[in-house]
Amino acid sequence: MLSRVASKLLQSRVSVLLRPVYKLYENVLWEQVRRGPIPKHVAIIPDGNRRWAREQKMDPLQGHEFGYRKIKEVLDVLWKLGVKVVTVYAMSSENCVKRSAEEREHLFNLVQRAIDEMEASGEIDRRRVRVKVFGRLDMVPSSLLHKIREVEARSEKYCEHTLNIALCYGGRDEIIEAIRKIASDVTSGKISVDEIDEKTFRSYLYTSHLGEYDEPDLVIRTSGEVRISNFLLWQIAYSELYFCEIYWPEFRVIDLLRAVRNYQKRERRFGA
């Protein structure tokens, strides 16, 4: 027990000593990244909140609290960089079915708090952010759904930035729902079978409001997992994927800037 406490104290002291060095490195990275092409749409899978909390000897639900704070920090940097669209994978459709009732309620409360805080701080109007929430919203509590509809309607006028929150979302669900809508419109005569192409299909997806920015340029996933977990299956066909080992609550500004710098070094071929 003593050695573990001593180890934590040592790590804390090292962190304090290195803080000025990290800040200097962050400034260098910032200048490097600003000179390169900035992705227009960044999608994030903020993974590892519960595992991080367990390693810190905390209640796993507290991991989501720290993860939420990190989302706010990362969003601030992305808006400053000039990113137009950010899509956050808040909860998968599997999460909304398989997680405990207590954890689901906690996550729904965090989404509600996020919306409340964005409105109360004036961030939506100051940064002119359109907020859009999509997924299996029939699984969302009615009070939260009402709040979602309110903020979507109020922020719909903005186009400088868009924050998408994927809530109770599954890529396969999205595609199946799009197919059902297309089939219904073909049956009713709104469109013909010959009109169905990629452009038509995209217009039936949850991301249709994004227009030319509906496909992420960069997808970031934390926690060391190298998979996409049913996230934006259609949209990320040609996205650049960036995986990093650290858990989401540990994700630093320098980690974000490294991800963008890595993106800038890649040659995007779009299948060619």
ZAKETOR-389431 format. One record per residue: x, y, z of N, C-alpha, C, CB in turn. Coordinates in steps of 0.02 Angstrom, whole numbers, plus 50000, padded with zeros to 5 digits. Glycine has a CB too. Example, Ala and Ser with C-alpha at 12.3 -4.5 7.8 and 13.67 -1.06 7.14 Angstrom:
REM ZAKETOR-389431
506604971650390506154977550390506604983550390505654977650452
506424988850354506844994750357506455000250394507044997050286
//
This chain:
REM ZAKETOR-389431
500424994050000500005000050000500435006350000499535000050061
500965006250041501405012050046501735013549980501925010950099
501975008349945502325009449881501855012349829502625002949856
501215010149831500735012749782500595020149794500075008649787
500535022049858500435029149875501035033249854500295029949951
501635030449869502255033949850502305034849775502865030149876
502095029749738502115030149665501655035649639501915023449635
501055036149669500585041349647500855048349663499905040349681
501165049049721501455055549739502015057449691501725055449811
502425052549672502975053749625502705055849557503415047549618
502185052349533501885054049469501605061049470501345049049451
501285062849526500995069549532501535074949529500605070049597
502095073749564502635078649565502955079249496503165076649617
503045073649462503325073849394502875077649347503435066649367
502225076549354501735080049312501785087549322501025077649327
501845089749385501905096949399502545099749369501885098149476
503085096049375503725098449349503715098949273504285093749371
503355094349241503355094249167502825098849137503225087149143
502395101749178501855105849152502095111449105501465108849210
502615115149124502855120449078503105117549011503415124449111
503415111649014503665108448953503085106448908504095102248970
502555103648938501965101748899501655107948866501445098148943
501625113348904501325119448877501725122148818501265124848931
502375121848824502815124048769502705119648708503555123948791
502685113148719502575108448664501885109548632502635101148689
501385110848674500715112148648500715118248602500225113248706
501075123548622501115129548580501455128148514501485135048618
501985124048516502335122248454501875118348408502985118148469
501515113448436501055109448396500495113848367500745103948440
500245118448407499715122948384499935126748321499515127848439
500535129448323500775133248265500875128848204501435136748283
501115122748216501195118048161500535116348128501545111648185
500045114748170499395112548146499035118248109498965110048203
499085124148135498735129848104498965131248033498835136048147
499575129248017499845130447950499625125247899500605130747952
499305119747923499105114347878498355114347866499325107647907
498125109747824497405109247811497025106847873497275104447752
496495110447891496095108647949495495104447927495865115047987
495395098747959494805094747940494165098647953494785088047980
493695098147907493055101647914492585098047963492725102447847
492635091447964492185087448006492605082448045491635083847964
492585082948111492935078248155492425074248195493435081948203
492475067748193492035063348232492435060048287491695057948186
492135059348346492495056948404492135051148437492595062748455
492515045848451492265040348492492645040848558492365033148457
492345044048609492705045348671492685039348719492395051548706
493105034648706493065028048739493535027648799493235022548689
493325023748848493765022048905493605025648969494455023648887
493025028948974492855032549036492815027949096492195036249026
492465022349089492365017849146493015014349166491825012649129
493395012249116494025008849132494505013649168494355006149067
494515019849145494935024849178494735025749251494905031649140
494075026349262493825027249330494015021349375493065028249330
493945015349349494125009449389494865009549408493955003049350
495285011449361496005011749376496165017149428496395013049313
495735022249432495825027549481495475025849547495555034149454
495205019649552494845017449611494225021749624495305017749673
493885023649570493295027749574492685023849550493375034149533
492095026249566491485023549539491505024449463490845026949570
491365019249423491385019949350490955025749323491155013549318
490405027349358489985032949335490365039549338489355033349376
490845040149384491235046249388491675047049326491665046149450
491835041449295492225041849233491855045849180492385034949207
491195044949176490805048749128490815056249144490085046149127
490835057949208490875064949228491515068049201490835065649305
492075064649211492715067249187492725067249110493295063049214
492405062149080492365061949007491975067848979492045055548985
491435069749014491045075548992491455081948995490415076249036
491845082849048492265088749053492775088948995492635088849121
493025083048978493505082748923493185084548856493815075748918
492565082448846492205084348785492195091948777491495081548785
492035095448832491995102748829492675105848811491745105548896
493205103048841493875105548827494065104448754494385102148873
493935098548728494115096848659493705100948610494005089348646
493055101848624492635105948580492915113048574491915106048605
493115115848629493385122648629493985123248581493595124748699
494425118248584495015118348540494825117448467495515112848561
494365112848454494155111548384493825117648353493675105648382
493395121048391493095127148364493625132448350492555130048413
494105133148395494645138048384495075136348324495085138548446
495155129948310495545127848251495185129448186495695120448255
494525130148189494145131448128493765125448102494595134048075
493725120148142493325114348123492585116548120493425108348173
492235114548069491535116648060491045111948094491375117247987
491175105348091490705100448116491075095648163490375096548058
490775094448221491025089348267490445084548283491315092648333
490575078148276490085073048293490355068848351489905068648231
489985068648406490205064948465489755058848475490185069448528
490065053048482489705046748494489555046348569490125040548470
488995049248590488835049648661488605043048690488295054848672
488145039648654487895033148677487705029048616487285033948725
487915022848615487715018448560487025015548575488235012748550
486705012848524486055009648535486135003548581485745007448467
486715000348577486854994748622486904997148695487504991148601
487235002948705487265005848772486575006948801487655012448771
486115009248758485445010948781485025004848798485085015048728
485274998948779484914992748794485274988748849484844988448730
485934988448844486314983748886486584986748951486864980948848
486674993348953486934996349014486394996449068487195003549000
486604996949130486124996949185485685003149182486494996649253
485095002749213484635008449214484965014449248483985006649252
485375013149299485715018649334486205022249288486085015949396
486595018349250487085021349205486745025049148487565016049177
486225022149121485855025549066485585032249091485285021149039
485285032149150485015038349177485565043549187484645037049244
486135041249211486695045849222486925048949156487285042049256
486975044949104487195047449039486675052149009487325041648991
486045050549015485525055048990485545061749027484825051848998
485675061449092485725067549132486325071849110485795065949206
486865068549090487445072249066487295075849000488045067449057
486915072448956486725075748893486285081748907486355070648846
485815080948953485375086548971485785092249001484835084249021
486265090549045486685095749074487095099349021487155092649127
487355095448973487745098548919487335103748882487995093248871
486715102048865486285106748829486135112748873485625103248808
485965111548936485815117048982486405121848989485615114349051
487015119048996487605123149006487785127048943488195118849027
487695123948884487825127648822487355133548814487765123048762
486735132648834486245138048829486385143448881485535135348836
486505141248944486605146048998487235150248988486645142349064
487755147248960488385150848949488365155448888488955145948942
487865154548846487825158448785488275155848729488005165548799
488575149948740489055147348691488735146048623489365140848718
488115143748623487775142248560487725148548517487075139348573
487535154048549487455160248511488125163548497487015165048549
488585163348546489235166548537489635163348480489635166248601
489615156748477489995153148425489555151148367490325147048455
488915152748372488435151448318488455143948299488585155748256
488295139848349488325132548343487625129748333488665129348404
487545125948280486925122248273486995115548309486755121148197
486525113848351486535107648389486035102748358486385108848464
486275096848345485845091648316485975085148353485975090748239
485435081848374485485075448409485135070248367485175075848481
485475064648354485155059348314485305052448341485385059848241
484875047848322484925040948345484225038248358485365040348408
484185032948398483535030048417483245034248473483615022548439
482975040048455482735044648507482085042348539482625051448477
481785037048513481215034048547481425030648612480865028948501
482085029748621482345026648682482545031848734482945022248664
482475038248717482685043748760482105045948804482955049648717
482225047648867481685050148910481335056248880481965051948979
480685056748891480295062048859480525068948880479565061248877
480745069848942480975076448964481595078648926481115076349040
482055073948915482665075448878482495076548804483175069748885
482045072548777481855073348706481555080248695481355067848685
481145082548742480855089248737481405094548736480365090648796
481905093748778482465098448781482855098348715482925096848840
482955092448688483315091648625482955095348569483385084248606
482305094348564481915097748511481945105348519481185095348513
481945107648580481985114948592482645117848568481895116448667
483205114648588483855117348569483985116648494484415113948608
483735111248464483805110448391483435115948355483535103548369
482825117448376482435122748343482755129548352481715122848371
483015130848412483295137448426483955138548390483395138348500
484345133148380485005133948349485015132448274485495129448384
484445130748246484415128748176484645134348129483705126748158
484585140548150484765146348108485515146948098484495152748139
485925143648140486645144448136486965139348088486955143748205
487495141548054487825137048007488595137448012487615138647935
488855141848057489575142348064489875135848091489765148248110
489555133048142489775126748172489175122248184490165128048238
489295115748184488765110948200489045105848249488495107448137
488675104848304488845099648352488315094148346488885102348425
488525088248323488085082548319488205078048380488195078548254
487665076148413487715071448469487355065048448487395074448535
487745059748439487455053248421487245049748485487975048748381
486585049248494486305046848558485865040748545485895052448593
485995035248581485655028948566485705027448492484905029148589
486315028448466486435028148394486765021548374486875033948372
486565019148316486895013348285486905014348209486535006748303
487485013248179487545014248107487085009648067488245013148086
487015003448089486574998848053485845001048060486664991648080
485665003348120484985005948130484835011648082484875008248202
485335016148076485245021948032485125019847960485855026548037
485525015147936485465012847867484795009347855486045008047849
484595005147902483955001647896483375006647895483864996547953
483415011647939482885016747941482855020547875483005021547999
483435022047846483445025447782483135021247727484175027247763
483275014747727482995010247677482235009947684483295003147685
481995009747746481265009547757480935015947730481115008747831
481245021647742480955027947718480955028247642481355033947747
481495025847612481535025847538480995021247510482235023547514
480925015247540480425010547517479725013547522480455003947557
479595017047577478945020247586478825025647533478895023347656
479345029547518479265034847468479205032047397479865039647471
479515026447384479435023147319478715020547313479945017247310
478475017447366477785014847366477265020347356477645011147431
477385026047387476895031547382476985035747318476965036147443
477515034247281477625037747218478025044247224476975039247187
478295045647283478695051747292479345051447252478845052947366
479635045647248480235044647207480165038047170480895044647251
480555037347116480555031047079481185027147095480505032347002
481175020747082481755016447095482365019047057481615009247075
482255021546996482815023946955483155030146985482575025646885
482815033547030483105039647061483565038047119482545044147085
483565031847141483965030047200484695029247181483695023547232
485105033847206485835033447198486155035647264486075037947137
486815036547265487155038347327486895045047354487905038747317
486805049847309486565056447331485875055947363486545061347272
485435052047333484765051147360484805047647428484325047047312
485205042447432485255038647495485515043147551485715032647486
486015047247537486295051747588485775056447616486875055647559
485295058247574484785062947596484295059947646484395065547536
484315053247654483885049847702484245048147767483605043547670
484885049647772485265048047832485195053547885486005047047814
485375051947946485325056748001485745062947988485535053548066
486275062247948486755067747937486585071947876487455064947930
485985071147849485805074747787485825082347797485115072647764
485735084747858485745091947871486435095047862485495093347942
486955090847856487635093347851487845094947779488115088347880
487445092847731487625094347661488295091547642487615101847649
488735095747617489395093547593489855091147650489735099047555
489675092647712490095090647769489845084447804490145096347818
489425080547771489115074747805489605069047817488535072247765
490165068847782490655063547791491255066047831490885060747723
491395063147889491965065447929492625064947891492005061547994
493035070047899493715069647872494155065447919494015076747863
494035066147983494465062948033494025059848088494975067948064
494155053548104493815050148159494345048448211493445043648135
494225050648274494695049448328494375044648379494905056048363
494735039348396494505034848449495045033948501494285027948419
494865034548564495335033548619495275026648649495225038948672
495705025148697495705019148740496055013148711495005017248756
496345013748651496725008148623496315003148583497065004548677
495655003948583495234999548543495275001548469494484999748568
495404996748425495484998248354494884995348316496144995248326
494314998748323493704996948288493245002948288493364990748321
492725002648246492285008548239491625007648275492165009848165
491475001548299490905000348343490245003248317491045003348410
490095001648253489435003348226489315010848222488895000048269
489835014748211489795022048211489845024748140490355025048255
489335028148118489325031548053489585027047997489745037948056
489295021147991489555016147945489565018547873489135009847949
489045022047851489035024547782489505030447775488315026647762
489495034947823489835041447816490595040947819489605046047870
490875035947854491605035847863491955031347812491765033447933
491635030047756491925025647705492625027947684491485025447643
492745034547681493395037147661493695041747714493325040947596
493465041247775493745045347829494435042847848493275045247890
494835047347874495475045447903495355043447975496005051247897
495605037647996495485035048063496115035848105495265027648060
496015038248167496575039348212496415036048279496735046948221
496815031148299496715027648362497295029248409496665019948350
497125030648472497655031948521497525027748584497705039448538
498055026448621498035021648676497695024348739498725019548692
497735030748751497505033348815496745033448821497775040348826
496505033148883495795033548895495555040748884495625031248967
494915041348868494645047948851494765053248905493915047448837
494645051948969494765057149020495485059749022494575054649087
495965055748996496665057748996496865061448932497105051549004
496415061848885496555064748819496725072248827495955063848771
497335074148806497565080948815497515084948751498285081048841
497605091448756497605095748697498155093448650497705103148716
498735091548677499275089348633499095082948596499925088348672
498695078648627498475072548593498005074248535498125067848643
497565079148546497125081348493497515084448436496615086348520
497995088648452498395091948400498825086848362498845097248431
499065081748397499435076448363498975072748313499725071448414
498355071548333497885068148289497775072348226497215066948325
497685078848234497575083148175498215083448133497365090248198
498795083848166499425084048128499525077548089500015085148176
499345071948120499385065548085498935065548024499195059848133
498325068248032497855068847975498165073047919497195072047999
498505078447937498785082947888499345079747847499055089247922
499665074647876500215071347841499985065847794500695068347891
499345064047797499085058647755498885061247686498495055247790
498935056847638498695058347570498005055147561499205055847516
497505059347557496815056747551496675054947478496305062047576
496485048647467496395046147399495675044647381496815039947389
495235043947431494525042647419494425036747373494195048847391
494825031547385494745025347347495105025147281494025024147334
495425030647262495765030847196496445027447199495845038247172
//
